[in-house]
C-alpha cells in the first residue's frame, strides 16, 4: 500500500469516527444536564424534608416544656404556657407552609 492510499483511508475513517465522537459528546452533555436538573430537584426536596424535621423536633421540645410548665403551675394558665402554646402554633403553621 502506498502512503496516499493509507492517508485517504485514515481520513475517511477519521471523518466517520469524528462524527460519532461529536454525537457521543452531545448526548453525554444532554445526559449531564438532565442529571443536574434531577439532582437540584432532589436536593430541594431533601432540604424541605430536613427543614420539616427540624421544625417538628423543635415543636416536640416545646410540647415537653409546655408539659413541664403546666405541671409546675398546677394546671393554671401562665405567661410561659401561653408563650409556649403560641410558639407551638407558629411552628405548626411553618410546617404547613413547607408542605
Residue, then its C-alpha position, 0 to 999 in steps of 0.5 A: x500500500x502506498x502512503x496516499x492510499x493509507x492517508x485517504x483511508x485514515x481520513x475517511x475513517x477519521x471523518x466517520x469516527x469524528x462524527x460519532x465522537x461529536x454525537x457521543x459528546x452531545x448526548x453525554x452533555x444532554x445526559x449531564x444536564x438532565x442529571x443536574x436538573x434531577x439532582x437540584x430537584x432532589x436536593x430541594x426536596x431533601x432540604x424541605x424534608x430536613x427543614x420539616x424535621x427540624x421544625x417538628x423536633x423543635x415543636x416536640x421540645x416545646x410540647x415537653x416544656x409546655x408539659x413541664x410548665x403546666x405541671x409546675x403551675x398546677x394546671x393554671x394558665x401562665x405567661x410561659x404556657x401561653x408563650x409556649x402554646x403560641x410558639x407551638x402554633x407558629x411552628x405548626x403553621x411553618x410546617x404547613x407552609x413547607x408542605 
